[in-house]
Amino acid sequence: MIGPKDDLRHEISGPAGRESLWFNVSLEDEGLAVLAYTWVGVDNRAGSILAVVDSNDEAIVHASAADVDATGMDFDAWQVGDLQVRTKEPLQVAELSFASEQAKLDLTYTGMHEAFAYGDHPDGCPQYVAKERFEQGCRVQGTLTLGEREIEIDTRGHRDHSWGEREWNAYHHWKWLNGQTEDVQTNFFHCLAHGLVLVNGYVARNGEVSPIVAIDGLEMTHDDDWSHRHVELTLHTADGRELAFEADRYARFSFPAGESIVLDEVACTGTLDGEPASTHVEMGWDRTYAERQSRRLRDAAVSG
């Protein structure tokens, strides 16, 4: 079980020890997506990434910081580079802000359901993913300013918080997705690591949270750079219910993680059980494998 203190920093150890926060919001009506990630390692050195991506897959804002001394900072008043996070009500409300010459961002993430800890899943949280992590679908409100363009935001998005060792190189592949309507929210994690298949995550219906225990009907399409274009699947939960998830890409941001993994972050238009939803699908691939598949697809296109 997690408690309010788990929305602040933890003692972490081990060569791959780290703690991280993630925020995303899909602004499909504006053709934009906002992604933010910040982390700190066992050496107390912190980093951050903030990206605003458009429907041409162009990062019109891309700011990063690394090797920042995080001594004395906690997540109730966290700043790494131009990115700030403030945990206002633990496990319920967090504020995200950013200010640079390119853009200004002020967002409040308010939980739409109780935060779900991967350790509360029947199979627990695998230790190569984290000692523990929680996920939460949120109401997202605030503003994004791009030059003279000011966008009022009142929609849905997602945040997470993880701590412990993150063994990026343990993974063969994973899918991490989230989606939200007013009544239903979900986060799903499907991972192949150490020769095993892992399923974790939840579906929340009107605030009632149930772990995901199985999937079926998985279908994906990819562009010739091996980035995903379409994803659909059915999620089965411990309470005996199922949820149909479907997503189509409109914006993509890609970056490396660890020694061998590439992360494709894709903001999508989508549905949950046929109802319009805010959706996001992340996939992690071994870079060598992704490059080989990309060459295969390009060669097939050339050969006709």
N, C-alpha and C positions, 0 to 999 in steps of 0.2 A: 504494500500500500504506500502511496505517496501522500505527503502533507504539504502545507503552505511553505515550509522551509525549502522544499524541493524546487521552488521556483527561483531560488537564489543559488549561489555557487556552492559547490561541493569540494571536498578533498578528493583529489584524483591522483593516481599513481600509475606506474608501469610505463614502458617505453612508448606505448601508443596512447597514453592517457590524454584525454581532452574533454572539454565541455563546450557545448555549442547551442545556439539558438537559431531558429529558422522562421521566416515569415514569407508568405506569398499572398498575392491578391491578383486575380484576373479581372482586367477592365476591358472585356471583350467589346463593349459598345464604343470604346475609345480606340480599339485596336492596340492596346497596350497591356503589358504585364509588369508587375513589380515583384522583385525577388530580393530578399535580404538574408544574409548569413553572417554570423559572427561566432568566433571560437576563441578558446584559450587553452594552452597546453600545460603540461606539468611544470614547465620552466617559467610559468606565469607570463609568457609572451602571448599576446593576443593578435587577432586579425579580423578583417571584415571584408565583405563584398556586398555592393548594392548595384543592382542593374534594373533599368527600365528599358524594356524591349518592345519594339513595334512589330507590326504584322509582316514586315519584310525581314524579320529575324535580325534586325539591326539594333544593337545596344545603344540607344540614343543617350543613355546615361550609363556609365560603367566606372564605378569608383571602387578602389580597393586599398586596404592598408594592411601592413604586416609588421611583425616584430615590435609591437607596441607593449610597453611595460604596463601590466594590469595590476600591479601591486596596490592593494587598498581599495580596489574597485569591486563592486558587486552589481548584480543585475537590477537593483533598484535605482542605480545611477551609473550606467555603463556607457562609455564612449570610446570607440576605436576609430580613429580617423574622423571622417565627417558623419559617421553613423552613430546614433544614440538609441539606447533601449532603456526603458524605465518600467520595472514591474510595479504596478500601482496597487493591484489587489492580487495576491498570489493565487495562481491556478485559475484566475478569472479575467483580469484586465492587465494588458501590457500596452505601452506606448512605444511607437517606433518613429524616429525622426531622422532627417538628413538635410544638410544644407551645404551647397557648393555654388560656384558660379553657374553651373549647368542647370541645377534643379533645387527645389525645396520640397520636402515631404514631411507631413505630419499626420500620422495615423494612430487610431486607437483600436486595438483588438480586444473584443469582449467575447468570452466564451459562450457558445450556444448550448453547451452541454458540459457535464463533468469531464475534466481532463482524463484521458485514457492512458494508463501506464502499460507498456508492453509486458512488464512483469506480472500484470494481472491476467494476461492471456493464459489459457490452460497449459500451453507449452513454455511459458515464461519468456523472458528476454534473453536471447543468446548473447553470451558475453563477448563475442567478437563484434557485435553490433554496438553494445553499450552495457555498462553495469545496470543502467535503467534509462528509460526515456518516456516522455509522455507526448501525446498528440491531442490537438483540440481544434475543432471547427469554430470559426469566430464570425461575429458581426464586425465589419471593418468600416470605420467612418473617419473622415478627415479630408485633406486636400493634397493635391500634387500640382506643383507649379513648374512648368517648363517654359522658360522665357516669359513671354507675355500670356501664355496659355495657362489658365488656372482651372483645374478639374476638381469638382466636388465629388467625393467618394462616399457612397453609402451602399455597401454591398456585402459580400461574404468572402471569407478567405480562410487561411489556415496558419497555425503556428506549431512549433515543437521545441522541445528542450531535451537534450541528451547529455549523459555524463558517464565516464568510464573509458575503457580502452576501445578505440575504433580501429579495427584491423582491416583497412581498406583492401589489402592484398589477399584477404581470405576469400573474397567474393569471386565467383565466376560471372555472376550477373544478378541484378535485382531490378524490381519495379517497386516504386513508392508512389502512391497516388492519393489524391484527396478530392472530395467534392462536397458541395453544400447546396441544399435548397433551404427554404424557410423551416421545413419540418424534419428534414433528413440530412445528416452529415456522416461522412465516412473518411477513414484513412485506411489504406491497405498496403501491406508490405509483403512482397513475394521475392524470396531470395534463394539463390543456389550458392552454397558455400560448403567447403569440406566434403563435396560429393553428396550433400543432403539438400532437401527442399524445405524451406521454412515459410510458414504463413503466419502473419500477425496482423493486428489492426482491429477495427471495430466498425460497427454501424450504430449511429444514434438516431432514434426515431422519437421525436417530441421529447427529447431529453433522456430517454431510456437507452442505455448503452449496452450493446452485446458484442462479444468478441467474434471476429471472423475465424471460422474453423476450416473452411474449404472454398475452392473456386471451381467453376467450370465455364465452358463456352468461350475460352480465351481466344481472341483473334486480334492480330496486329498487322499493320502495313507500315512499310518503311520507304523513305526516299533513298536515292542512290548514294547518299552519304551515311546511310544506316541510322539516321535519326527517325524516330517514330512519327507517323502521320495520323494514324487512327488506332484506337484501342477500345475493345469492348470485352466484357466478361460479366459473369454472375457471381456475386459474393454470397456465401452461405454462413449464417451466424448461429451461435450456440443456442439461441432461443427458437431455432427451427424455421426461421424466416430466411428470405433471400432478397437480394437487391441487384437489379440490372444496372450496370455502369457502362456508359458510352461516352467517348471523348474524341474530338477532332481538333487537331492543332491549328492555332492561328499565330503563335509566336514561340520562338525557341532561343534558349541561351545555353551555351555549352562551355564547360570548363573541366580541367583535370583534377583528380583527387588521388592522393597517394602516389605510389610509384607507377601504377599500371592502369588505373581506372579513368575513364572519361564519363562525365555526368552530362546527360542531356535533360535540361529542364524545359518542359513544354507546357505553355498555357493553352487551354483548350476551351472551345464551346462544347457543351456536353449535356447529358441528361442522367438523372437517377430515377429508375423506374418510369422512364418516359417524360419526366418533368424537367424543364430547363434548370440547369445547375451551373454554378461556378465550379470549374474543374481544373486540375493540374496533374500532369503525369511526368514523373522523373524516372529515367532508366539509367542504370550504371552498367557499363560494358568494359571488359578488358580491351584496352586500346588496340592491341595487335589484332584481336578478333574483329573488332569493329572495322578496322582498316581493310582487312581481308574481305569482309562481307561487302564493304563499299566498292572495292575493286570488282568483285563478282557481279554486283548489280550494274555497275557502269559498263563492264565488258558485255554483259547480256544486252544492255540497251544499244550498244554500238553494233553488235552482231545482228540485231533486229529480231 
